Amino acid sequence: MCPPASADAANQPFGPTEPATPATPATPAGTGVPSGAAPHDNDTFDPQSPDTETLALLAAQGDSASLDALLRAIRPDVVRRCGRFLLYREDAEEAAQDALLQVARNIHRFEGRSRFSTWLHTVVANCSRQKYRELKRRAAEQPTLPDEAGAPERRPDPRTTSVIAGSKVDVLEALERLEQESPHLVAPLVYRDLCQMDYAEIVDRLGIPLGTVKSRLHHARRHVRPWLTSQEL
């Protein structure tokens, strides 16, 4: 399901499981990684409501009407959650479409042992980070541009010339680096500081004690702080 553990994680979210107006990053007290005031539709949908849990359980049992209703209901919230990872609404919406597709394809794996909202966090985190990787590859594949007359050609900097520019790029790059060096620290950081999950949800999702979650989160924040070029921490 969620720990964002590999470049293919978004396509396997349930294992052991344009320039537009940018969102304004915001740093939750005591976290350090900006969650972002993500763009979202004017909707009062509560992804943790009993109705949503019921729809998810019915959809998991093969009720196609419940699945359709569930996807319609959660879409605004999925876009908002993706916006915590991705700077521009267009990117967040593309990641949200991927996430909704993953929900539709894999809802039969939802067994109701945890809240649907917790399960959904996994899909959103994986799909958002996968979208970022796609954007990064796309930027790297852009043709080089001439700098000045007589100067060697240079490659566009994705931080300033593509839709992934912005402070959140530094956070996502830090997560990629952390994943290489200490992969067990990534999920607590993503879940708590980007997904803004409750500690109880994280414990339930990862299946580790609360003290271990808090310890890993502390070490993760300490690791990524020096890697950020902006003042998120």
C-alpha positions in Angstrom: 0.0 0.0 0.0 1.9 3.1 0.9 5.5 3.2 1.9 6.9 5.1 -1.0 9.8 2.7 -1.4 10.6 2.6 -5.1 10.0 4.3 -8.4 7.4 1.7 -9.2 5.6 2.1 -5.9 2.7 4.1 -7.4 1.9 1.1 -9.6 1.9 -1.2 -6.6 0.3 0.8 -3.9 -1.0 -2.1 -1.8 1.9 -4.3 -1.2 3.2 -5.0 2.3 2.0 -3.2 2.1 0.7 24.7 -17.9 2.1 26.6 -15.3 -0.7 27.4 -12.9 -0.9 29.4 -9.7 1.3 27.5 -7.2 0.1 26.4 -3.9 1.4 28.4 -0.9 3.7 26.1 1.2 2.9 26.0 4.9 5.0 24.3 7.6 2.9 22.6 10.3 4.1 23.3 13.8 6.6 20.8 15.0 7.0 19.0 11.6 9.5 20.8 9.4 8.4 19.6 6.0 5.8 21.9 4.3 2.4 20.3 3.7 1.3 23.1 1.4 -2.0 24.9 1.2 -3.0 22.6 -1.6 -5.5 23.7 -4.2 -8.9 22.0 -3.8 -12.4 22.3 -5.0 -15.1 23.9 -2.8 -16.2 20.8 -1.2 -17.1 19.8 2.3 -16.5 16.1 1.8 -15.0 14.3 4.8 -12.8 11.4 3.7 -13.1 9.8 7.1 -16.9 9.9 7.3 -18.8 6.7 8.0 -20.5 7.0 4.6 -17.1 6.8 2.9 -16.1 3.8 4.9 -19.3 2.1 4.0 -18.9 2.9 0.3 -15.3 1.6 0.4 -16.4 -1.7 2.0 -19.2 -2.2 -0.5 -16.9 -1.3 -3.4 -14.3 -3.8 -2.1 -17.1 -6.4 -2.2 -17.6 -5.7 -5.9 -20.5 -3.2 -5.8 -19.7 -1.0 -8.9 -22.3 1.6 -8.0 -20.6 2.1 -4.7 -17.2 2.4 -6.3 -18.5 5.0 -8.7 -20.0 7.0 -5.8 -16.8 6.6 -3.8 -14.5 7.9 -6.6 -16.8 10.9 -7.1 -16.8 11.7 -3.4 -13.1 11.4 -2.8 -11.8 13.2 -5.9 -11.6 16.7 -4.4 -9.8 15.4 -1.3 -7.4 13.4 -3.4 -6.5 16.4 -5.5 -5.9 18.4 -2.3 -3.7 15.7 -0.8 -1.7 15.4 -4.0 -1.2 19.2 -3.8 0.8 18.6 -0.6 3.4 17.0 -2.7 3.2 18.8 -6.0 3.5 22.5 -6.5 1.1 23.1 -9.4 -2.6 22.1 -9.6 -2.2 20.5 -13.0 0.4 18.2 -11.7 -1.7 17.5 -8.6 -4.7 16.7 -10.7 -2.7 14.3 -12.9 -1.4 12.5 -9.8 -5.0 12.5 -8.4 -6.2 10.8 -11.6 -3.5 8.1 -11.2 -4.5 7.7 -7.6 -8.2 7.3 -8.4 -7.3 4.7 -11.1 -5.3 2.8 -8.5 -8.2 2.9 -6.1 -10.6 1.6 -8.7 -8.2 -1.2 -9.7 -7.2 -2.3 -6.2 -10.3 -1.6 -4.0 -10.9 -5.3 -3.8 -7.7 -5.5 -1.7 -9.2 -3.1 1.0 -10.3 -5.4 3.8 -11.5 -2.7 6.3 -8.9 -3.6 8.9 -7.9 0.1 8.9 -9.8 3.2 8.0 -10.2 3.8 4.3 -8.6 7.3 4.7 -5.4 5.6 6.0 -5.4 3.2 3.0 -6.0 6.2 0.7 -3.0 8.1 2.1 -0.8 5.3 0.8 -2.1 5.6 -2.8 -1.8 9.3 -2.8 1.8 9.3 -1.5 2.9 6.8 -4.0 1.2 8.3 -7.0 2.3 11.9 -6.1 6.0 10.8 -5.8 5.8 8.8 -9.0 4.4 11.9 -10.8 7.3 13.9 -9.5 9.7 11.4 -10.9 8.0 11.6 -14.2 8.2 15.4 -14.2 11.9 15.2 -13.3 12.6 12.8 -16.1 10.7 14.9 -18.5 12.7 18.0 -17.5 16.0 16.1 -18.0 14.9 15.0 -21.5 14.4 18.6 -22.6 16.8 19.7 -25.3 19.7 21.9 -24.1 19.4 25.6 -24.7 22.1 28.1 -25.9 23.2 30.4 -23.1 24.8 33.3 -24.9 26.5 33.7 -28.2 29.7 31.6 -28.2 28.8 30.0 -24.9 28.3 26.2 -24.5 24.8 24.9 -24.5 23.2 24.3 -21.1 20.4 22.1 -20.0 17.3 23.7 -18.5 17.2 23.6 -14.7 14.0 21.8 -13.8 13.8 23.8 -10.6 13.3 27.0 -12.5 12.1 26.1 -16.0 9.5 23.3 -15.4 6.3 22.8 -13.5 8.3 21.1 -10.7 10.0 24.3 -9.8 9.6 25.5 -6.2 10.5 24.7 -2.6 8.6 21.5 -2.7 11.1 20.1 -5.2 13.8 20.4 -2.5 11.6 18.3 -0.1 10.9 15.6 -2.8 14.6 15.5 -3.7 15.4 15.1 0.0 13.0 12.2 0.2 14.6 10.5 -2.8 18.0 10.8 -1.1 16.7 9.6 2.2 15.2 6.6 0.5 18.6 5.7 -0.8 20.4 6.1 2.5 17.8 5.2 5.1 14.7 3.8 3.4 13.0 2.8 6.7 12.9 6.5 7.7 10.9 7.6 4.6 7.4 6.4 5.4 7.1 8.0 8.8 8.3 11.3 7.4 5.9 11.2 4.4 2.9 10.0 6.5 3.4 12.5 9.3 4.7 15.7 7.6 3.3 15.5 4.1 0.2 13.3 4.5 -0.4 14.8 8.0 -1.6 11.5 9.4 -2.3 11.0 13.1 0.3 8.9 14.9 -2.4 6.2 15.5 -2.9 5.9 11.8 0.8 5.7 11.1 1.2 3.0 13.8 -1.7 1.1 12.3 -0.3 1.4 8.8 3.3 0.5 9.5 2.6 -2.0 12.2 5.4 -0.7 14.5 5.2 0.8 18.0 4.5 4.4 18.6 7.9 5.0 20.1 9.6 3.5 17.0 7.5 5.8 14.7 8.5 8.9 16.7 12.1 7.8 16.8 12.3 7.3 13.0 10.5 10.5 12.4 13.0 12.4 14.5 15.9 10.8 12.7 14.3 11.4 9.3 13.8 15.1 10.0 17.4 15.4 11.2 18.6 13.7 8.0 16.7 15.9 5.6 17.2 19.3 7.2 20.7 19.9 5.8 19.6 18.8 2.3 16.9 21.5 1.9 18.0 24.6 0.1 15.0 26.5 1.2 14.0 27.4 4.8 11.3 24.8 5.2 12.7 23.5 8.5 
